[in-house]
Amino acid sequence: MKKLIIIILVFSFAWSAKAQQMGSFSQTMENQYLINPAVAGSSDAMPVFLGYKRLWTGIDDAPSTQMLTFNMKLNNNLGGVGAKIFNYSTGPISKAGLNLSYAYHLNLNDDMKLSFGLSGSLYQMNLNRSDLKLEDSNDELIMNGSEKLIVPDANFGIYFYAENYYIGLSSFQLFGRRVDFMNEKMNFNQNRHYFLNGGYRFQVSDDFQIEPSVLVKYVESNIGQWDLYVKTTYKEMVWLGAGYRSDFEFAPNDLIISLGVQQDKLKLGYAFDYNLSDLGTVSNGTHEIIFMYMFGQTNKSAYKW
């Protein structure tokens, strides 16, 4: 296999086999359904979310994520449902699919609730061979194997929440299926991903709220990461956030800055991740835009979590 092919595939499969099998957002606290199916139906409103994230701008074929989600409460205390359409891509490899969720909610008392969520996924892994620049056009990567592979999967989550705080635990890609494109030289596992997150909202004055949160991510390929994030909101209309991301060995990864506005049923947010590792010397940072519209609710409580 030629050196150029190896370079391309190392970059692509490093993304696919490790932490970037699932695209993640720095502003996850604005839509926790992204990482936990048990969140479906936890709000009285029906939030519709659209997100775009481009990692490491300035680097050709760097990873990007696009996401469309919605979730809603069912009538008669029947729980909640949700759906997610997603696309992750980098270089010649992309992963696009659909995720459908159901969550059952228990009222522990007048304020605290506990929910359990399960979701099923169906996604397509795609290898775009036209993006592979080969020295040998007869290389077996071109001549053999498949360009597309359909993969089923499942996800599970638990969510404990109240008006001013929450804790969530979830696991994605439970099947742990091996993806091989029908070629022994191009294979990797869809490793299980685990997410643990929590946050608290402090009403420090009539005008200001402060919401610290933490998100811990672990992949069974022995990769871990944690985010510390603090968001300050003014009059429930404008927010400014700052965060820090590191791996489990406390090596710095990213500084995160976010800002956003919300008015009635609408939320719009932007985040910039500045990479603190050597990657930051060749990258112009990561950009993220989110848009959320809350159907069926007009008061501010629709933004509960």
Backbone as numpy.savetxt, mean C-alpha at the origin, in Angstrom:
# Nx Ny Nz CAx CAy CAz Cx Cy Cz
23.49 -16.51 -19.96 22.63 -15.32 -19.96 23.52 -14.09 -19.96
23.21 -13.16 -20.79 24.07 -12.02 -21.00 24.03 -11.05 -19.81
25.11 -10.28 -19.64 25.22 -9.41 -18.48 24.12 -8.36 -18.45
23.74 -7.84 -19.61 22.72 -6.82 -19.63 21.40 -7.36 -19.12
21.08 -8.60 -19.50 19.85 -9.23 -19.02 19.90 -9.39 -17.51
21.04 -9.79 -17.00 21.18 -10.01 -15.56 20.93 -8.72 -14.81
21.49 -7.61 -15.30 21.30 -6.32 -14.62 19.82 -5.96 -14.56
19.12 -6.12 -15.69 17.70 -5.79 -15.73 16.92 -6.67 -14.77
17.18 -7.96 -14.77 16.40 -8.88 -13.97 16.72 -8.74 -12.48
17.96 -8.45 -12.14 18.28 -8.23 -10.73 17.47 -7.06 -10.19
17.39 -5.98 -10.96 16.61 -4.82 -10.51 15.13 -5.17 -10.41
14.62 -5.86 -11.43 13.19 -6.17 -11.46 12.80 -7.17 -10.38
13.55 -8.25 -10.24 13.16 -9.28 -9.29 13.52 -8.91 -7.86
14.49 -7.99 -7.68 14.72 -7.47 -6.33 13.46 -6.76 -5.85
12.80 -6.06 -6.74 11.51 -5.42 -6.39 10.45 -6.49 -6.17
10.35 -7.43 -7.07 9.25 -8.40 -7.00 9.42 -9.36 -5.84
10.63 -9.73 -5.51 10.85 -10.77 -4.50 10.93 -10.20 -3.09
10.98 -8.89 -2.96 11.19 -8.31 -1.64 10.03 -7.40 -1.26
10.36 -6.25 -0.69 9.33 -5.44 -0.05 8.37 -4.80 -1.03
8.73 -4.70 -2.30 7.87 -3.99 -3.23 6.94 -4.91 -4.01
6.70 -6.13 -3.55 5.67 -6.96 -4.17 4.31 -6.31 -4.01
4.14 -5.53 -2.97 2.92 -4.77 -2.74 3.27 -3.29 -2.68
2.70 -2.53 -3.56 2.94 -1.10 -3.50 2.35 -0.52 -2.22
3.09 0.35 -1.54 2.61 0.94 -0.29 2.65 2.45 -0.40
1.81 3.10 0.39 1.71 4.56 0.38 2.20 5.14 1.70
2.85 6.30 1.61 3.30 6.97 2.82 2.14 7.55 3.61
1.02 7.84 2.95 -0.17 8.39 3.61 -1.21 7.30 3.88
-0.75 6.14 4.31 -1.65 5.02 4.58 -2.69 5.37 5.63
-2.36 6.22 6.58 -3.31 6.54 7.65 -4.56 7.23 7.11
-4.49 7.80 5.91 -5.68 8.40 5.31 -6.63 7.35 4.76
-6.15 6.15 4.51 -6.99 5.07 3.98 -6.40 3.74 4.41
-6.71 3.31 5.60 -6.13 2.09 6.13 -6.65 0.82 5.45
-7.72 0.95 4.70 -8.19 -0.20 3.92 -7.12 -0.69 2.94
-6.17 0.18 2.58 -5.08 -0.22 1.69 -4.31 -1.41 2.24
-4.19 -1.50 3.57 -3.34 -2.54 4.17 -4.11 -3.48 5.09
-5.46 -3.34 5.16 -6.20 -4.20 6.08 -7.64 -4.35 5.62
-8.05 -5.56 5.19 -9.43 -5.75 4.74 -10.46 -5.59 5.86
-10.04 -5.68 7.13 -10.97 -5.53 8.25 -11.44 -4.10 8.42
-10.83 -3.15 7.74 -11.24 -1.75 7.82 -12.53 -1.51 7.03
-12.86 -2.39 6.10 -14.05 -2.20 5.26 -15.29 -2.02 6.12
-16.01 -0.91 5.91 -17.23 -0.66 6.65 -17.04 -0.02 8.01
-15.84 0.42 8.36 -15.61 1.02 9.68 -16.05 2.47 9.76
-16.35 3.09 8.62 -16.84 4.46 8.58 -18.29 4.48 8.15
-19.04 5.50 8.60 -20.43 5.64 8.15 -20.51 6.07 6.69
-19.43 6.63 6.16 -19.40 7.05 4.77 -18.86 5.93 3.89
-18.91 6.15 2.58 -18.28 5.24 1.63 -17.12 5.98 0.97
-15.90 5.79 1.45 -14.75 6.49 0.86 -14.30 5.83 -0.44
-14.15 6.65 -1.47 -13.57 6.22 -2.74 -12.20 6.87 -2.84
-11.18 6.06 -3.01 -9.78 6.51 -2.93 -9.07 6.24 -4.25
-8.31 7.22 -4.69 -7.47 7.08 -5.87 -6.06 7.53 -5.50
-5.07 6.68 -5.71 -3.71 7.02 -5.34 -2.71 6.68 -6.42
-1.67 7.51 -6.52 -0.57 7.28 -7.46 0.74 7.56 -6.74
1.70 6.66 -6.92 3.01 6.84 -6.31 4.09 6.45 -7.31
5.08 7.32 -7.46 6.23 7.06 -8.33 7.48 7.11 -7.48
8.16 5.97 -7.38 9.36 5.87 -6.57 10.59 6.31 -7.37
11.52 6.91 -6.67 12.87 7.15 -7.19 12.86 7.84 -8.55
12.19 8.99 -8.63 12.16 9.73 -9.88 13.59 10.10 -10.30
13.81 10.10 -11.59 15.14 10.31 -12.13 15.82 9.03 -12.52
15.28 7.89 -12.09 15.81 6.58 -12.47 14.84 5.94 -13.47
15.34 5.54 -14.61 14.49 4.92 -15.63 13.87 3.62 -15.10
12.60 3.41 -15.43 11.88 2.17 -15.09 11.79 1.93 -13.58
11.83 2.99 -12.80 11.67 2.84 -11.34 10.24 2.41 -11.03
10.01 1.80 -9.87 8.68 1.29 -9.53 7.63 2.40 -9.45
6.40 2.05 -9.79 5.26 2.94 -9.61 4.05 2.13 -9.18
3.12 2.80 -8.50 1.91 2.15 -7.98 0.70 3.02 -8.29
-0.36 2.38 -8.77 -1.65 3.04 -8.96 -2.70 2.21 -8.21
-3.63 2.90 -7.52 -4.59 2.20 -6.67 -5.94 2.91 -6.70
-7.01 2.11 -6.83 -8.38 2.61 -6.72 -9.11 1.71 -5.73
-9.69 2.30 -4.68 -10.38 1.49 -3.67 -11.70 2.16 -3.28
-12.61 1.32 -2.77 -13.77 1.84 -2.06 -14.17 0.81 -1.02
-14.83 1.26 0.06 -15.41 0.34 1.03 -16.63 0.99 1.65
-17.56 0.17 2.15 -18.81 0.69 2.67 -19.40 -0.23 3.72
-20.19 0.38 4.60 -20.90 -0.38 5.63 -22.19 -0.96 5.05
-22.49 -2.20 5.41 -23.74 -2.82 5.00 -24.84 -2.50 6.01
-26.07 -2.47 5.53 -27.21 -2.20 6.41 -27.46 -3.37 7.36
-28.19 -3.10 8.44 -28.62 -4.13 9.40 -27.44 -4.82 10.09
-26.36 -4.05 10.31 -25.19 -4.58 11.03 -24.62 -5.85 10.42
-24.61 -5.89 9.09 -24.09 -7.07 8.39 -22.61 -6.94 8.05
-21.94 -5.94 8.59 -20.51 -5.79 8.35 -20.22 -4.79 7.25
-19.11 -4.98 6.56 -18.69 -4.08 5.50 -18.07 -4.82 4.35
-18.09 -4.20 3.17 -17.48 -4.76 1.97 -16.58 -3.72 1.34
-15.66 -4.18 0.53 -14.76 -3.26 -0.15 -14.14 -3.90 -1.37
-13.53 -3.06 -2.20 -12.87 -3.54 -3.41 -11.64 -2.67 -3.67
-10.66 -3.29 -4.30 -9.42 -2.59 -4.61 -8.93 -3.03 -5.98
-8.66 -2.08 -6.85 -8.02 -2.33 -8.14 -6.62 -1.75 -8.07
-5.61 -2.53 -8.42 -4.24 -2.08 -8.23 -3.35 -2.43 -9.41
-2.28 -1.68 -9.54 -1.26 -1.96 -10.55 0.10 -1.55 -9.99
1.03 -2.48 -9.93 2.40 -2.21 -9.53 3.28 -2.53 -10.73
4.27 -1.71 -11.00 5.13 -1.99 -12.15 6.53 -1.46 -11.89
7.49 -2.12 -12.51 8.86 -1.65 -12.54 9.57 -2.35 -13.69
10.26 -1.58 -14.51 10.95 -2.18 -15.64 10.01 -3.02 -16.48
10.42 -4.24 -16.81 9.60 -5.10 -17.67 8.51 -5.88 -16.94
8.42 -5.75 -15.61 7.48 -6.57 -14.84 6.37 -5.70 -14.25
5.14 -6.17 -14.36 4.01 -5.48 -13.74 3.09 -6.50 -13.09
2.29 -6.02 -12.14 1.35 -6.85 -11.40 0.07 -6.04 -11.23
-1.01 -6.51 -11.83 -2.28 -5.79 -11.78 -3.39 -6.75 -11.41
-4.37 -6.26 -10.62 -5.43 -7.16 -10.24 -6.55 -6.50 -9.48
-7.42 -7.36 -8.95 -8.62 -6.96 -8.22 -8.67 -7.68 -6.89
-9.09 -6.95 -5.85 -9.20 -7.49 -4.51 -10.59 -7.18 -3.97
-11.32 -8.20 -3.48 -12.66 -8.02 -2.92 -12.64 -8.45 -1.45
-13.27 -7.64 -0.58 -13.17 -7.85 0.87 -14.53 -7.89 1.54
-14.56 -8.64 2.67 -15.71 -8.60 3.57 -15.18 -8.51 4.99
-15.83 -7.67 5.83 -15.41 -7.51 7.22 -16.62 -7.61 8.13
-16.45 -8.30 9.25 -17.51 -8.43 10.26 -17.10 -7.61 11.46
-18.00 -6.73 11.95 -17.70 -5.80 13.03 -18.48 -6.15 14.29
-17.77 -6.13 15.42 -18.37 -6.38 16.73 -18.34 -5.11 17.55
-19.46 -4.76 18.18 -19.50 -3.63 19.10 -19.10 -4.11 20.50
-17.94 -3.66 20.96 -17.47 -4.06 22.28 -18.11 -3.21 23.37
-18.34 -1.93 23.08 -19.11 -1.04 23.95 -19.56 0.15 23.10
-19.96 1.24 23.73 -20.49 2.37 22.96 -19.44 3.01 22.07
-18.16 2.80 22.37 -17.09 3.47 21.61 -16.19 2.49 20.87
-15.82 1.40 21.49 -14.83 0.49 20.93 -15.47 -0.59 20.05
-14.81 -0.89 18.93 -15.28 -1.92 18.01 -14.11 -2.81 17.58
-14.43 -4.03 17.21 -13.44 -4.99 16.73 -13.98 -5.62 15.45
-13.14 -5.68 14.43 -13.58 -6.26 13.16 -12.58 -7.28 12.64
-13.09 -8.23 11.87 -12.29 -9.27 11.23 -12.59 -9.23 9.73
-11.55 -9.19 8.93 -11.75 -9.06 7.49 -11.01 -10.12 6.70
-11.62 -10.53 5.60 -11.02 -11.50 4.68 -11.22 -11.00 3.26
-10.22 -11.14 2.44 -10.34 -10.72 1.05 -9.69 -11.73 0.13
-10.22 -11.79 -1.08 -9.65 -12.63 -2.13 -9.12 -11.76 -3.25
-8.01 -12.17 -3.83 -7.37 -11.41 -4.89 -7.17 -12.29 -6.13
-7.24 -11.64 -7.26 -6.88 -12.28 -8.52 -6.07 -11.25 -9.30
-4.82 -11.60 -9.58 -3.99 -10.63 -10.29 -3.16 -11.31 -11.36
-2.71 -10.49 -12.28 -1.91 -10.98 -13.40 -0.50 -10.43 -13.31
0.46 -11.35 -13.32 1.86 -10.97 -13.44 2.20 -10.92 -14.92
2.86 -9.85 -15.34 3.14 -9.65 -16.76 4.61 -9.33 -16.97
5.22 -10.00 -17.92 6.59 -9.73 -18.33 6.56 -9.16 -19.74
6.93 -7.91 -19.88 6.94 -7.25 -21.18 8.31 -7.45 -21.83
8.38 -8.43 -22.69 9.68 -8.77 -23.29 10.22 -7.69 -24.19
9.34 -6.83 -24.71 9.81 -5.76 -25.57 10.67 -4.76 -24.82
10.56 -4.73 -23.47 11.38 -3.85 -22.65 12.74 -4.45 -22.31
12.96 -5.72 -22.69 14.25 -6.37 -22.45 15.17 -6.12 -23.64
16.29 -5.46 -23.41 17.26 -5.20 -24.47 18.31 -6.31 -24.42
18.22 -7.22 -25.37 19.06 -8.41 -25.33 20.18 -8.32 -26.35
21.35 -8.84 -25.98 22.44 -8.95 -26.92 22.22 -10.12 -27.88
21.47 -11.11 -27.42 21.18 -12.29 -28.22 19.67 -12.45 -28.33
19.09 -12.17 -29.49 17.64 -12.24 -29.67 17.11 -13.65 -29.56
17.99 -14.66 -29.62 17.57 -16.06 -29.48 17.72 -16.56 -28.05
17.98 -15.64 -27.11 18.11 -16.05 -25.72 16.85 -16.77 -25.26
17.01 -17.77 -24.39 15.87 -18.59 -23.97 14.83 -17.80 -23.21
15.20 -16.63 -22.65 14.20 -15.78 -22.00 13.14 -15.32 -22.99
13.54 -15.15 -24.25 12.60 -14.75 -25.29 11.91 -15.96 -25.89
12.66 -17.03 -26.11 12.14 -18.18 -26.85 11.23 -19.06 -26.00
11.44 -19.09 -24.68 10.69 -20.01 -23.82 9.89 -19.26 -22.78
8.99 -19.97 -22.16 8.24 -19.42 -21.03 7.03 -18.63 -21.45
6.41 -18.01 -20.45 5.17 -17.28 -20.65 5.37 -15.82 -20.29
4.63 -14.92 -20.97 4.70 -13.50 -20.65 3.69 -13.11 -19.57
2.65 -13.94 -19.36 1.60 -13.60 -18.42 1.27 -14.79 -17.53
0.89 -14.48 -16.30 0.52 -15.53 -15.36 -0.57 -15.01 -14.45
-1.70 -15.72 -14.35 -2.81 -15.36 -13.48 -2.61 -16.03 -12.12
-2.69 -15.25 -11.04 -2.40 -15.74 -9.70 -3.56 -15.42 -8.75
-4.16 -16.42 -8.10 -5.15 -16.16 -7.04 -4.45 -16.03 -5.69
-5.08 -15.30 -4.76 -4.48 -15.15 -3.43 -5.55 -14.72 -2.44
-5.16 -14.63 -1.15 -6.09 -14.25 -0.09 -5.35 -13.42 0.95
-6.13 -12.60 1.69 -5.58 -11.71 2.71 -6.51 -11.71 3.93
-5.94 -11.43 5.11 -6.73 -11.46 6.34 -6.31 -10.30 7.23
-7.28 -9.76 8.00 -6.94 -8.67 8.90 -7.83 -8.61 10.13
-7.31 -7.99 11.19 -8.03 -7.70 12.42 -7.87 -6.21 12.70
-8.95 -5.57 13.15 -8.91 -4.12 13.33 -9.69 -3.75 14.60
-9.02 -3.11 15.54 -9.63 -2.61 16.77 -9.63 -1.09 16.70
-10.82 -0.48 16.85 -10.87 0.96 16.64 -11.94 1.62 17.50
-11.72 2.91 17.74 -12.65 3.76 18.48 -12.58 5.15 17.85
-13.21 6.12 18.48 -13.27 7.45 17.86 -11.90 8.09 17.72
-11.00 7.86 18.68 -9.73 8.57 18.68 -8.50 7.67 18.57
-8.65 6.37 18.39 -7.48 5.52 18.28 -7.82 4.24 17.53
-6.77 3.54 17.09 -6.96 2.29 16.34 -5.69 1.45 16.42
-5.87 0.13 16.24 -4.76 -0.81 16.09 -5.18 -1.83 15.04
-4.32 -2.11 14.08 -4.63 -3.07 13.04 -3.51 -4.05 12.82
-3.88 -5.28 12.45 -2.92 -6.33 12.12 -3.45 -7.08 10.91
-2.62 -7.26 9.90 -3.08 -7.93 8.68 -1.96 -8.72 8.02
-2.36 -9.66 7.17 -1.41 -10.45 6.39 -1.92 -10.56 4.96
-1.04 -10.32 4.00 -1.38 -10.37 2.59 -0.57 -11.47 1.90
-1.09 -11.91 0.76 -0.49 -12.98 -0.05 -0.33 -14.25 0.78
-1.41 -14.69 1.37 -1.40 -15.84 2.26 -0.99 -17.13 1.55
-1.29 -17.25 0.27 -0.99 -18.49 -0.44 0.51 -18.69 -0.63
1.27 -17.60 -0.70 2.72 -17.71 -0.88 3.10 -18.43 -2.15
2.37 -18.21 -3.21 2.56 -18.95 -4.45 3.89 -18.60 -5.12
4.45 -19.59 -5.81 5.68 -19.38 -6.57 5.33 -18.96 -8.00
5.90 -17.86 -8.44 5.68 -17.35 -9.79 6.89 -17.69 -10.63
6.67 -18.37 -11.75 7.83 -18.82 -12.52 7.78 -18.46 -13.99
6.70 -17.87 -14.50 6.57 -17.56 -15.92 6.91 -18.76 -16.80
6.71 -19.97 -16.23 7.00 -21.22 -16.94 8.45 -21.29 -17.40
9.34 -20.74 -16.60 10.75 -20.72 -16.94 11.54 -20.84 -15.65
12.37 -21.86 -15.52 13.09 -22.14 -14.28 14.04 -21.01 -13.89
14.50 -20.22 -14.85 15.44 -19.16 -14.55 14.75 -17.86 -14.15
13.45 -17.83 -14.24 12.70 -16.63 -13.90 11.60 -17.02 -12.93
11.91 -17.13 -11.66 10.92 -17.51 -10.67 11.22 -16.84 -9.34
10.17 -16.62 -8.57 10.29 -16.05 -7.23 9.00 -16.33 -6.49
9.04 -16.23 -5.17 7.86 -16.46 -4.35 7.11 -15.15 -4.11
5.78 -15.27 -4.09 4.94 -14.18 -3.61 4.89 -14.29 -2.09
5.84 -13.68 -1.43 6.01 -13.84 0.01 4.86 -13.19 0.79
4.53 -13.78 1.93 3.51 -13.19 2.80 4.02 -11.86 3.36
3.12 -10.89 3.40 3.41 -9.57 3.95 2.56 -9.37 5.21
3.16 -8.82 6.25 2.46 -8.56 7.50 2.53 -7.07 7.82
1.39 -6.52 8.26 1.32 -5.11 8.61 0.74 -4.96 10.02
1.41 -4.18 10.84 0.93 -3.83 12.18 0.97 -2.32 12.28
-0.18 -1.73 12.57 -0.21 -0.27 12.65 -1.11 0.20 13.78
-0.87 1.41 14.22 -1.68 2.00 15.28 -1.53 3.50 15.29
-2.52 4.18 15.85 -2.46 5.63 15.92 -3.42 6.18 16.94
-3.21 7.44 17.30 -4.07 8.11 18.30 -4.24 9.56 17.86
-5.46 10.07 18.03 -5.76 11.45 17.70 -5.91 12.27 18.99
-5.06 13.32 19.13 -5.13 14.23 20.27 -5.77 15.54 19.82
-6.80 15.96 20.52 -7.41 17.26 20.29 -6.71 18.26 21.20
-5.70 18.94 20.69 -4.87 19.80 21.54 -5.49 21.17 21.74
-6.40 21.59 20.86 -7.12 22.85 21.01 -8.36 22.79 20.12
-9.14 23.87 20.14 -10.32 23.89 19.29 -9.96 23.82 17.81
-8.76 24.28 17.47 -8.37 24.36 16.06 -7.43 23.25 15.61
-6.66 22.67 16.54 -5.59 21.76 16.15 -5.80 20.34 16.67
-5.50 19.38 15.80 -5.41 17.97 16.16 -4.03 17.46 15.79
-3.48 16.58 16.62 -2.21 15.92 16.32 -2.43 14.42 16.35
-1.97 13.74 15.29 -2.19 12.30 15.16 -0.86 11.59 14.90
-0.21 11.09 15.95 0.97 10.24 15.74 0.53 8.82 15.35
1.34 8.17 14.54 1.02 6.80 14.13 2.31 6.05 13.84
2.21 4.73 13.86 3.34 3.86 13.54 2.85 2.74 12.64
3.66 2.37 11.69 3.36 1.27 10.77 4.59 0.38 10.67
4.41 -0.91 11.01 5.48 -1.89 10.92 5.15 -2.88 9.80
6.08 -3.08 8.89 5.89 -3.99 7.76 6.95 -5.09 7.80
6.52 -6.32 7.59 7.46 -7.44 7.57 7.11 -8.37 6.43
8.13 -8.79 5.69 7.97 -9.73 4.58 8.72 -11.00 4.93
8.14 -12.16 4.60 8.73 -13.44 5.01 10.08 -13.73 4.35
10.50 -12.90 3.41 11.86 -13.01 2.88 12.86 -12.34 3.81
12.42 -12.10 5.07 13.25 -11.54 6.14 13.59 -10.07 5.89
12.60 -9.33 5.43 12.74 -7.90 5.22 11.75 -7.18 6.11
12.21 -6.21 6.88 11.33 -5.47 7.77 11.53 -3.98 7.63
10.48 -3.24 7.94 10.52 -1.79 7.80 9.51 -1.18 8.76
9.81 -0.02 9.30 8.85 0.66 10.16 8.81 2.15 9.82
7.60 2.71 9.92 7.37 4.13 9.67 6.86 4.79 10.94
7.45 5.90 11.31 6.93 6.79 12.35 6.43 8.05 11.66
5.20 8.46 11.99 4.58 9.55 11.25 3.74 10.38 12.21
3.76 11.69 12.05 2.95 12.61 12.84 2.25 13.57 11.89
0.95 13.69 12.08 0.13 14.56 11.24 -0.54 15.61 12.12
-0.44 16.87 11.71 -1.10 17.98 12.40 -2.18 18.56 11.50
-3.40 18.67 12.02 -4.52 19.17 11.24 -5.05 20.46 11.84
-5.31 21.45 10.98 -5.81 22.74 11.42 -7.27 22.89 10.98
-8.16 23.05 11.95 -9.59 23.26 11.72 -10.21 22.21 10.79
-9.67 21.01 10.83 -10.16 19.89 10.02 -10.23 20.25 8.54
-9.32 21.16 8.12 -9.31 21.59 6.72 -7.95 21.41 6.04
-6.87 21.62 6.80 -5.52 21.56 6.23 -4.66 20.71 7.14
-3.82 19.85 6.54 -2.91 19.07 7.37 -1.48 19.13 6.84
-0.56 18.95 7.76 0.86 18.85 7.46 1.40 17.65 8.23
2.15 16.77 7.54 2.67 15.57 8.17 4.16 15.41 7.94
4.81 14.71 8.87 6.24 14.41 8.74 6.48 13.02 9.28
7.38 12.27 8.62 7.64 10.91 9.05 9.07 10.48 8.78
9.39 9.33 9.32 10.73 8.74 9.19 10.57 7.25 8.97
11.28 6.72 8.00 11.19 5.29 7.67 12.57 4.65 7.81
12.59 3.47 8.43 13.85 2.76 8.64 13.61 1.26 8.53
14.68 0.50 8.33 14.55 -0.95 8.38 14.75 -1.44 9.81
14.67 -2.75 10.01 14.76 -3.30 11.36 16.16 -3.18 11.95
17.15 -2.89 11.12 18.51 -2.69 11.61 18.78 -1.20 11.88
17.71 -0.40 11.82 17.75 1.04 12.10 18.60 1.81 11.09
18.77 1.24 9.91 19.42 1.99 8.83 18.37 2.95 8.25
18.70 4.23 8.11 17.71 5.19 7.61 17.34 4.92 6.16
16.07 5.01 5.85 15.59 4.83 4.48 15.05 6.13 3.89
14.03 6.71 4.56 13.37 7.88 3.97 12.94 8.88 5.04
12.95 10.14 4.65 12.23 11.19 5.35 10.97 11.48 4.55
9.84 11.66 5.24 8.55 11.84 4.58 7.95 13.18 4.98
7.53 13.94 3.98 6.81 15.18 4.21 5.49 15.10 3.44
4.39 15.45 4.09 3.10 15.42 3.40 2.29 16.67 3.75
1.40 17.01 2.86 0.47 18.10 3.11 -0.82 17.81 2.35
-1.92 18.35 2.87 -3.19 18.06 2.24 -4.28 18.99 2.69
-5.41 18.90 1.99 -6.59 19.68 2.33 -7.80 18.76 2.33
-8.79 19.11 3.14 -10.05 18.39 3.12 -11.18 19.39 3.32
-12.21 19.24 2.54 -13.34 20.16 2.59 -14.60 19.37 2.33
-15.50 19.36 3.32 -16.73 18.58 3.21 -16.40 17.13 2.91
-16.71 16.66 1.70 -16.54 15.24 1.38 -15.22 14.93 0.67
-14.38 15.92 0.46 -13.21 15.76 -0.39 -11.91 15.83 0.39
-10.97 14.93 0.04 -9.61 14.98 0.57 -8.62 14.93 -0.59
-7.56 15.74 -0.49 -6.51 15.73 -1.49 -5.18 15.86 -0.76
-4.25 14.92 -1.01 -2.98 14.93 -0.29 -1.79 14.66 -1.19
-0.65 15.17 -0.78 0.62 14.97 -1.50 1.70 14.62 -0.48
2.57 13.68 -0.86 3.70 13.30 0.00 4.96 13.20 -0.83
6.06 13.59 -0.21 7.38 13.48 -0.84 8.28 12.68 0.09
8.89 11.63 -0.43 9.84 10.81 0.33 11.25 11.12 -0.16
12.10 11.56 0.75 13.50 11.80 0.41 14.33 10.64 0.90
15.02 9.98 -0.01 15.78 8.78 0.34 17.09 9.15 1.00
17.36 8.53 2.16 18.56 8.82 2.95 19.70 7.86 2.69
19.45 6.80 1.90 20.50 5.83 1.58 21.28 6.29 0.35
22.17 5.43 -0.14 22.95 5.78 -1.32 22.07 6.00 -2.55
20.87 5.42 -2.53 19.95 5.61 -3.65 19.61 7.09 -3.83
19.64 7.84 -2.73 19.30 9.25 -2.80 20.27 10.07 -3.64
21.48 9.55 -3.89 22.45 10.27 -4.70 22.13 10.21 -6.19
21.30 9.27 -6.61 20.94 9.14 -8.03 19.44 9.32 -8.26
18.68 9.47 -7.19 17.23 9.61 -7.30 16.81 11.01 -6.88
15.71 11.49 -7.48 15.15 12.79 -7.12 14.02 12.67 -6.12
13.92 11.52 -5.46 12.90 11.33 -4.46 11.66 10.64 -5.00
10.72 10.40 -4.10 9.48 9.69 -4.42 8.30 10.63 -4.24
7.39 10.63 -5.21 6.22 11.50 -5.18 4.95 10.67 -5.08
4.00 11.17 -4.30 2.75 10.45 -4.07 1.58 11.44 -4.03
0.51 11.10 -4.73 -0.70 11.92 -4.73 -1.88 11.03 -4.38
-2.74 11.49 -3.47 -3.95 10.74 -3.13 -5.17 11.66 -3.27
-6.28 11.05 -3.65 -7.56 11.74 -3.78 -8.62 10.85 -3.15
-9.47 11.44 -2.29 -10.52 10.67 -1.64 -11.81 11.47 -1.62
-12.90 10.80 -1.96 -14.22 11.42 -1.90 -15.11 10.55 -1.04
-15.81 11.18 -0.09 -16.64 10.46 0.87 -18.11 10.54 0.44
-18.67 9.45 -0.01 -20.07 9.41 -0.39 -20.94 9.09 0.83
-22.13 9.67 0.87 -23.12 9.29 1.86 -22.97 9.92 3.21
-22.05 10.89 3.38 -21.86 11.50 4.69 -21.39 12.93 4.47
-21.91 13.88 5.20 -21.52 15.27 5.01 -20.79 15.86 6.20
-20.92 15.27 7.41 -20.25 15.87 8.56 -18.81 15.37 8.69
-18.05 16.04 9.54 -16.61 15.74 9.65 -16.33 14.35 10.19
-17.29 13.74 10.89 -17.05 12.41 11.45 -16.82 11.38 10.36
-17.16 11.73 9.12 -16.91 10.80 8.01 -15.43 10.53 7.85
-14.59 11.42 8.37 -13.15 11.26 8.23 -12.54 10.53 9.43
-13.37 9.83 10.17 -12.91 9.23 11.42 -11.61 8.45 11.22
-11.61 7.44 10.39 -10.35 6.78 10.06 -10.38 6.42 8.58
